Amino acid sequence: MRLLLIVLLFFVYGPANAQQTEAGVKQAVYAYNKAIIEKDTTALNRLLHGRLSYGHSNGWIETRNEQITNLYNGTINYHKIDQPELQVMLNGKTATVRGNGIFEVDMKGQEHMVFDLHVMQTWIWEDGRWQMLNRQSISNKK
C-alpha cells in the first residue's frame, strides 16, 4: 500500500517538478517566441505573468495587456525570432535567461526591421508553470 501511495505521488507531483529545470525554462521561452509570432492569445495568457514588465531595446516598456493588444492592433508584428543559445540560471522558483537573438519585426508602420539583440528575461514558477515576469533587451551593435 505504501509503495502504491509513493507511485501515485510521483505521478501527481513528478511531472510538475520535472518542468522546474533548465530544459523546462527553455521550453517556455521558445513557446513564448512562437506565441508572439503566431499571436496566440491563449499561449500568451499562460506564459506572461500578470505583472509583466517587457522592455524593448529602444526603451519602450509594455505590460502584459499592452503587449497582447499591440500584437493585434498592428503596433508590432514579429515575423521571426532566432535565439539558438540560451543561458539559464535557476534559483528555486525563479529563472534568469540570457541570450542573443535576431528578431525580425514590423513596428509602428516601419516594415521588416531586423534587430540583433541581447535579451535577459526573468521567469517565475507559479500556478504550475513558468511565467515571464520581466524582460529587457539591448542592441548587440557596438
N, C-alpha and C positions, 0 to 999 in steps of 0.2 A: 504494500500500500504506500509506504513511504517513497519507494522508487517511482511509482506512478505519479505521485504528487510532484516530485522533483522534475520528472519529464514534462509534466503539464506546465510547471512554472517556466521551464526553459522555452517552451513554445509560446507562452504568453509574453514573457519579458525578453527573451533572447533576440528576436528579430528587431525590436526597437533599439536595444542596446548595441546590436551589431552595426547599426547605422551611425552610431556615435563614434565614427572612425574617420581617418583622413579620407578614405575612399567615399564614405557617405557624404562628407562635406563637398568633395569634388563633384560628386553626382548632383548635389543640389545646385552648385554653381553652373554646371553645364545645362541642367534643366532650366535654370533661370535664363541663361543666354538663349536657349531655344524658345522659351516662352515670350521673351520680348521681341524676337524676330517674328514669331507667329501671332503676336498679340493675343496670347492665350490667357484670358482673364482668370479662368478657373485656376490654372497653374500659378499665376502671379499672386492671387489671393492666398494661396497656400505657402508660397515661397517668400513673400515680403512681410516683414513684421509691421504691425500697425503703427509703430513709431519710427518707421524708416526715415533716414536722412541720407539721400542719394546725391552725392556731389560729383558734378561733371568737371572736366579739366579747365573749363572756362569760368568756373566759379558759380555756375548755376546750380541751385540745390532744389531737389524735388522731395515731396513727401510721397508716401505710398499712393494715395489717391491722385495726386498730381501726376505721378508717373503713368499710372494706368490711363487717366484722362488724356494726357499728352500723346500717348501712343495712338489713341483713337481719333483725336482731333487733327492729326497731321503735324503737330508741332515737331515731333521727332519720329522717324521711321528707321528701324535697324534692319539692314539687309544681310550683313554677315559679321560674325564675331569669331576671331581665331585666337584662342588662348591655349596654346599647346602645353605649356608647363605652368602648373600652379604649385605654389609652396603653401602648405597648410601647417599651422601651429595650433594644436589643441590644448586647451586649458579647461578641463572639466566640461561644462556645457557651453563653452564659448570657443569659437574658432576664428583665427585671423588667417585670411587668404590673401596672398600676394601673387601677382603675375603680370607679365607683359602681354599685350594683345593688340591686334589690328581690328579696328571697328569701322565698318562701312555703314554710313548713315546718310539720310536726308534730314536736314534740320532747318526749321523755320524758313522754308522756301529755297534753301540752298541745296541743290541736288548733288548726290553722290560725293560726299566728303569722306576721306579716309584719315583716321586718327591712329597714330602709333602711341599707345598709352601704357603707363604703369598703373595698375589698379590694386587698391587694398580694400578688402571687404571684411566686415565683422559679421559673423553668423552666430546665432544662438540656438540651442536645442530647447525648444518649447513646444508644448502640446504634441509631443511625439514626432517632431520633425525639425529639420534645420530651417531657420528663417533669417533672411538678411536684415540686419539691424542698421548697418552703416556701410557706405561705400564712398570712396574718394579716388579720383584719378588725376594723374598729371601727365603732361606730354613727355615722351621719351626723347624729343628733339633737344639737342644740346646747343 
